[in-house]
């Protein structure tokens, strides 16, 4: 099976030895997104709400670059440094995702890159 590397300037450039996404057949594996502004590569982190919105915007940009959208995400993984913020994530998530929602995990972690409070990665399946 051929692997296609996905890249877009509409999402932050990789800050390590990885690709924004890799497409294998009709499945796309989206790397974790933190709340980095893709143009300035600085954190958008005045509030947790700012971080959540930026993470979903970054994830959407990569999904679109791969030929899909957030509606095509089959599995979403959320990593939070404070699970108290989980209700806020749910509230904002419905602004970006439509039913039927993807399968999802929310994982509490001690720390994330660049001091982010949230990171999300996903698996997308294209029709």
GROMACS elastic network, one bead per residue, 0.5 to 0.9 nm:
[ bonds ]
;  ai    aj funct       b0    kb
    1    24     6  0.66505   500
    1    25     6  0.67087   500
    2    23     6  0.82536   500
    2    24     6  0.61873   500
    2    25     6  0.70008   500
    3    22     6  0.65308   500
    3    23     6  0.56469   500
    3    25     6  0.74956   500
    4    21     6  0.85150   500
    4    22     6  0.56961   500
    4    24     6  0.65872   500
    4    25     6  0.86883   500
    5    19     6  0.66684   500
    5    20     6  0.77868   500
    5    21     6  0.61656   500
    5    23     6  0.63616   500
    5    66     6  0.88827   500
    6    19     6  0.69978   500
    6    20     6  0.61396   500
    6    22     6  0.57348   500
    6    23     6  0.70281   500
    6    28     6  0.88950   500
    6    30     6  0.88785   500
    6    62     6  0.74658   500
    6    65     6  0.67114   500
    6    66     6  0.60180   500
    7    10     6  0.87839   500
    7    11     6  0.82365   500
    7    13     6  0.81490   500
    7    19     6  0.72037   500
    7    20     6  0.58169   500
    7    21     6  0.69890   500
    7    22     6  0.89730   500
    7    62     6  0.70901   500
    7    65     6  0.68254   500
    7    66     6  0.81132   500
    8    11     6  0.59347   500
    8    12     6  0.81289   500
    8    13     6  0.79927   500
    8    20     6  0.79420   500
    8    61     6  0.72650   500
    8    62     6  0.64349   500
    8    64     6  0.89473   500
    8    65     6  0.60482   500
    8    66     6  0.89239   500
    9    12     6  0.68290   500
    9    13     6  0.70743   500
    9    38     6  0.68173   500
    9    39     6  0.78256   500
    9    61     6  0.86718   500
   10    13     6  0.88747   500
   10    38     6  0.60065   500
   10    39     6  0.77501   500
   10    58     6  0.73353   500
   10    61     6  0.57768   500
   10    62     6  0.75941   500
   10    65     6  0.86298   500
   11    20     6  0.82155   500
   11    33     6  0.85736   500
   11    36     6  0.81971   500
   11    37     6  0.75037   500
   11    39     6  0.81201   500
   11    57     6  0.80135   500
   11    59     6  0.75649   500
   11    60     6  0.85842   500
   11    61     6  0.58031   500
   11    62     6  0.63889   500
   12    15     6  0.82233   500
   12    20     6  0.83032   500
   12    33     6  0.80540   500
   12    34     6  0.87180   500
   12    35     6  0.88153   500
   12    36     6  0.61660   500
   12    37     6  0.64069   500
   12    39     6  0.72974   500
   12    40     6  0.86915   500
   12    41     6  0.63660   500
   12    58     6  0.71561   500
   13    16     6  0.89276   500
   13    19     6  0.85081   500
   13    20     6  0.73561   500
   13    38     6  0.69122   500
   13    41     6  0.78471   500
   14    17     6  0.72006   500
   14    18     6  0.62705   500
   14    19     6  0.63096   500
   14    20     6  0.63057   500
   14    31     6  0.89993   500
   15    18     6  0.78976   500
   16    19     6  0.85805   500
   18    21     6  0.83839   500
   18    31     6  0.79126   500
   19    22     6  0.68009   500
   19    30     6  0.84418   500
   19    31     6  0.70062   500
   20    29     6  0.86370   500
   20    30     6  0.61944   500
   20    31     6  0.53348   500
   20    32     6  0.79882   500
   20    33     6  0.85391   500
   20    62     6  0.68489   500
   21    28     6  0.66198   500
   21    29     6  0.54095   500
   21    31     6  0.55835   500
   21    62     6  0.70575   500
   21    63     6  0.83242   500
   21    66     6  0.77998   500
   22    27     6  0.84215   500
   22    28     6  0.56384   500
   22    29     6  0.53156   500
   22    30     6  0.67468   500
   22    31     6  0.83429   500
   22    66     6  0.85109   500
   23    26     6  0.69285   500
   23    27     6  0.57642   500
   23    29     6  0.63601   500
   23    30     6  0.86393   500
   23    66     6  0.73667   500
   24    27     6  0.53517   500
   24    28     6  0.61905   500
   24    29     6  0.80853   500
   25    28     6  0.79196   500
   25   126     6  0.88364   500
   26   124     6  0.82732   500
   26   125     6  0.57157   500
   26   126     6  0.50960   500
   26   127     6  0.69788   500
   27   123     6  0.70468   500
   27   124     6  0.57186   500
   27   126     6  0.63257   500
   28    63     6  0.81952   500
   28    66     6  0.73440   500
   28    73     6  0.88759   500
   28   122     6  0.83059   500
   28   123     6  0.57494   500
   28   125     6  0.62340   500
   28   126     6  0.77777   500
   29   121     6  0.80834   500
   29   122     6  0.62570   500
   29   124     6  0.64250   500
   29   125     6  0.88943   500
   30    33     6  0.84466   500
   30    59     6  0.76044   500
   30    62     6  0.72307   500
   30    63     6  0.74534   500
   30   120     6  0.89855   500
   30   121     6  0.56681   500
   30   122     6  0.51153   500
   30   123     6  0.59899   500
   30   124     6  0.74733   500
   31    59     6  0.85902   500
   31    62     6  0.89758   500
   31   120     6  0.79994   500
   31   121     6  0.52683   500
   31   122     6  0.70096   500
   31   123     6  0.88957   500
   32    55     6  0.89376   500
   32    59     6  0.81503   500
   32    77     6  0.86694   500
   32    78     6  0.89814   500
   32   119     6  0.60192   500
   32   120     6  0.50640   500
   32   122     6  0.74950   500
   33    36     6  0.78616   500
   33    54     6  0.87842   500
   33    55     6  0.56917   500
   33    56     6  0.81044   500
   33    58     6  0.64144   500
   33    59     6  0.63308   500
   33   118     6  0.84923   500
   33   119     6  0.53610   500
   33   120     6  0.53366   500
   33   121     6  0.62558   500
   34    43     6  0.82094   500
   34    51     6  0.76538   500
   34    52     6  0.86541   500
   34    54     6  0.76466   500
   34    55     6  0.54107   500
   34    58     6  0.79710   500
   34   112     6  0.83142   500
   34   113     6  0.76164   500
   34   114     6  0.84533   500
   34   116     6  0.63412   500
   34   117     6  0.82564   500
   34   118     6  0.63366   500
   34   120     6  0.69350   500
   35    42     6  0.83096   500
   35    43     6  0.56581   500
   35    44     6  0.54830   500
   35    45     6  0.69961   500
   35    50     6  0.79345   500
   35    51     6  0.50464   500
   35    52     6  0.71656   500
   35    53     6  0.79321   500
   35    56     6  0.85249   500
   35    57     6  0.88300   500
   35    58     6  0.76361   500
   35   116     6  0.68112   500
   35   117     6  0.86199   500
   35   118     6  0.75506   500
   35   119     6  0.75122   500
   36    39     6  0.86783   500
   36    40     6  0.80285   500
   36    41     6  0.54427   500
   36    42     6  0.53599   500
   36    44     6  0.58624   500
   36    45     6  0.85871   500
   36    51     6  0.83790   500
   36    54     6  0.70558   500
   36    55     6  0.76519   500
   36    58     6  0.80584   500
   36   116     6  0.88787   500
   37    40     6  0.56741   500
   37    41     6  0.50299   500
   37    42     6  0.55380   500
   37    43     6  0.61610   500
   37    44     6  0.62606   500
   37    54     6  0.73344   500
   37    58     6  0.82715   500
   38    41     6  0.52914   500
   38    42     6  0.78978   500
   38    58     6  0.78463   500
   39    42     6  0.82281   500
   40    43     6  0.86064   500
   43    46     6  0.86747   500
   43    51     6  0.81363   500
   43   114     6  0.77814   500
   43   115     6  0.87844   500
   43   116     6  0.77867   500
   44    47     6  0.82088   500
   44    50     6  0.61968   500
   44    51     6  0.58331   500
   44    54     6  0.68591   500
   45    48     6  0.64929   500
   45    49     6  0.81745   500
   45    50     6  0.57464   500
   45    51     6  0.51963   500
   45    52     6  0.89335   500
   45    54     6  0.88183   500
   45   116     6  0.75542   500
   45   117     6  0.84322   500
   46    49     6  0.82987   500
   46    50     6  0.63812   500
   46    51     6  0.77263   500
   47    50     6  0.51468   500
   47    51     6  0.65474   500
   47    52     6  0.88359   500
   48    51     6  0.50238   500
   48    52     6  0.62108   500
   48    53     6  0.86760   500
   48    85     6  0.78293   500
   48    88     6  0.83597   500
   48    89     6  0.89501   500
   48   117     6  0.71252   500
   48   118     6  0.82011   500
   49    52     6  0.51369   500
   49    53     6  0.62036   500
   49    54     6  0.85841   500
   49    88     6  0.73608   500
   49    89     6  0.79830   500
   49    92     6  0.77752   500
   50    53     6  0.53234   500
   50    54     6  0.61793   500
   50    55     6  0.86407   500
   51    54     6  0.51981   500
   51    55     6  0.61303   500
   51    56     6  0.87125   500
   51   116     6  0.76637   500
   51   117     6  0.73347   500
   51   118     6  0.68854   500
   51   119     6  0.88957   500
   52    55     6  0.52160   500
   52    56     6  0.63638   500
   52    57     6  0.86664   500
   52    88     6  0.85230   500
   52    89     6  0.66243   500
   52    92     6  0.72710   500
   52    93     6  0.82801   500
   52   117     6  0.86462   500
   52   118     6  0.67540   500
   52   119     6  0.83696   500
   53    56     6  0.52838   500
   53    57     6  0.61395   500
   53    58     6  0.86296   500
   53    92     6  0.71592   500
   53    93     6  0.83878   500
   53    96     6  0.87938   500
   54    58     6  0.60437   500
   54    59     6  0.84954   500
   55    58     6  0.51638   500
   55    59     6  0.61540   500
   55    60     6  0.85781   500
   55   118     6  0.75787   500
   55   119     6  0.67058   500
   55   120     6  0.68082   500
   56    59     6  0.50070   500
   56    60     6  0.60109   500
   56    61     6  0.85752   500
   56    70     6  0.87719   500
   56    93     6  0.78379   500
   56    96     6  0.71200   500
   56   120     6  0.78818   500
   57    60     6  0.50655   500
   57    61     6  0.62105   500
   57    62     6  0.88238   500
   57    96     6  0.84068   500
   58    61     6  0.51476   500
   58    62     6  0.64686   500
   58    63     6  0.86822   500
   59    62     6  0.53308   500
   59    63     6  0.61752   500
   59    64     6  0.86515   500
   59    69     6  0.89100   500
   59    70     6  0.77617   500
   59   120     6  0.76301   500
   59   121     6  0.75331   500
   59   122     6  0.81363   500
   60    63     6  0.50084   500
   60    64     6  0.60676   500
   60    65     6  0.85398   500
   60    68     6  0.87311   500
   60    69     6  0.60850   500
   60    70     6  0.57620   500
   60    96     6  0.85011   500
   61    64     6  0.51893   500
   61    65     6  0.61850   500
   61    66     6  0.87374   500
   61    69     6  0.80909   500
   62    66     6  0.63337   500
   62    67     6  0.88690   500
   62    68     6  0.87571   500
   62    69     6  0.83950   500
   63    66     6  0.51785   500
   63    67     6  0.66055   500
   63    68     6  0.53064   500
   63    70     6  0.65135   500
   63    72     6  0.82449   500
   63    73     6  0.82591   500
   63   124     6  0.76105   500
   64    67     6  0.50547   500
   64    69     6  0.50687   500
   64    70     6  0.80459   500
   65    68     6  0.72890   500
   65    69     6  0.86154   500
   66    69     6  0.82654   500
   67   126     6  0.77554   500
   68    71     6  0.77476   500
   68    72     6  0.61353   500
   68    73     6  0.85052   500
   68   124     6  0.79058   500
   68   125     6  0.82859   500
   68   126     6  0.64228   500
   68   127     6  0.88877   500
   69    72     6  0.55071   500
   69    73     6  0.72767   500
   69   124     6  0.83908   500
   70    73     6  0.54073   500
   70    96     6  0.72251   500
   70    97     6  0.61830   500
   70    98     6  0.83557   500
   70   124     6  0.81078   500
   71    74     6  0.82709   500
   71    96     6  0.87191   500
   71    97     6  0.62584   500
   71    98     6  0.65015   500
   71    99     6  0.81766   500
   71   100     6  0.82722   500
   71   101     6  0.78041   500
   71   102     6  0.80661   500
   71   124     6  0.87277   500
   72   102     6  0.82461   500
   72   123     6  0.86977   500
   72   124     6  0.54750   500
   72   125     6  0.57741   500
   72   126     6  0.62691   500
   72   127     6  0.83481   500
   73    76     6  0.68968   500
   73   101     6  0.83669   500
   73   102     6  0.59476   500
   73   103     6  0.85011   500
   73   122     6  0.65895   500
   73   123     6  0.58125   500
   73   125     6  0.63208   500
   73   126     6  0.85459   500
   74   101     6  0.80770   500
   74   103     6  0.60485   500
   74   104     6  0.84594   500
   74   122     6  0.75806   500
   74   123     6  0.58471   500
   74   124     6  0.53479   500
   74   125     6  0.63357   500
   75   102     6  0.52994   500
   75   104     6  0.55896   500
   75   105     6  0.81642   500
   75   121     6  0.85246   500
   75   122     6  0.55075   500
   75   123     6  0.51475   500
   75   124     6  0.69597   500
   76   102     6  0.63710   500
   76   103     6  0.61938   500
   76   105     6  0.65561   500
   76   106     6  0.86693   500
   76   120     6  0.69959   500
   76   121     6  0.60685   500
   76   123     6  0.66550   500
   76   124     6  0.87348   500
   77   103     6  0.85413   500
   77   104     6  0.55921   500
   77   106     6  0.61196   500
   77   107     6  0.76652   500
   77   119     6  0.82544   500
   77   120     6  0.54878   500
   77   121     6  0.53599   500
   77   122     6  0.60073   500
   77   123     6  0.88037   500
   78   104     6  0.75062   500
   78   105     6  0.60390   500
   78   107     6  0.61113   500
   78   108     6  0.85505   500
   78   118     6  0.70451   500
   78   119     6  0.59164   500
   78   121     6  0.68829   500
   78   122     6  0.87969   500
   79    82     6  0.89963   500
   79    83     6  0.88437   500
   79   105     6  0.83279   500
   79   106     6  0.58703   500
   79   108     6  0.59010   500
   79   109     6  0.63771   500
   79   112     6  0.81778   500
   79   117     6  0.80781   500
   79   118     6  0.55268   500
   79   119     6  0.51010   500
   79   120     6  0.61628   500
   79   121     6  0.86633   500
   80    83     6  0.59316   500
   80    84     6  0.89243   500
   80    85     6  0.77128   500
   80    86     6  0.79022   500
   80   106     6  0.72335   500
   80   107     6  0.61783   500
   80   108     6  0.50128   500
   80   109     6  0.58832   500
   80   110     6  0.83233   500
   80   111     6  0.82704   500
   80   112     6  0.81650   500
   80   116     6  0.86173   500
   80   117     6  0.56866   500
   80   119     6  0.67615   500
   80   120     6  0.88864   500
   81    84     6  0.89989   500
   81    85     6  0.87302   500
   81   107     6  0.84854   500
   81   108     6  0.56295   500
   81   110     6  0.56215   500
   81   111     6  0.58819   500
   81   112     6  0.72648   500
   81   116     6  0.80313   500
   81   117     6  0.52022   500
   81   118     6  0.66377   500
   82    85     6  0.59736   500
   82    86     6  0.78977   500
   82   108     6  0.64521   500
   82   109     6  0.76566   500
   82   110     6  0.83825   500
   82   117     6  0.72169   500
   82   118     6  0.86083   500
   83    86     6  0.52316   500
   83    87     6  0.85527   500
   83   106     6  0.81788   500
   83   107     6  0.78515   500
   83   108     6  0.59227   500
   83   109     6  0.88006   500
   84    87     6  0.72584   500
   84    88     6  0.84798   500
   85    88     6  0.53465   500
   85    89     6  0.64478   500
   85    90     6  0.89438   500
   86    89     6  0.50270   500
   86    90     6  0.63435   500
   86    91     6  0.87196   500
   86   106     6  0.79847   500
   87    90     6  0.50571   500
   87    91     6  0.62233   500
   87    92     6  0.87654   500
   88    91     6  0.50164   500
   88    92     6  0.62633   500
   88    93     6  0.84056   500
   89    92     6  0.52729   500
   89    93     6  0.57861   500
   89    94     6  0.87918   500
   90    93     6  0.50453   500
   90    94     6  0.66449   500
   91    94     6  0.60056   500
   91    95     6  0.75885   500
   92    95     6  0.54154   500
   92    96     6  0.72885   500
   93    96     6  0.54202   500
   93    97     6  0.60477   500
   93    98     6  0.89497   500
   94    97     6  0.51657   500
   94    98     6  0.65757   500
   94    99     6  0.87753   500
   94   101     6  0.88887   500
   95    98     6  0.79828   500
   97   100     6  0.84900   500
   97   101     6  0.65757   500
   97   102     6  0.83887   500
   98   101     6  0.59628   500
   98   102     6  0.89542   500
   99   102     6  0.81467   500
  101   104     6  0.85281   500
  104   122     6  0.89694   500
  109   112     6  0.74322   500
  111   114     6  0.88967   500
  111   115     6  0.68463   500
  111   116     6  0.76267   500
  111   117     6  0.76189   500
  112   115     6  0.56727   500
  112   116     6  0.54137   500
  112   117     6  0.67001   500
  112   118     6  0.73220   500
  112   119     6  0.73417   500
  113   116     6  0.59839   500
  113   117     6  0.89127   500
  113   119     6  0.87041   500
  116   119     6  0.72019   500
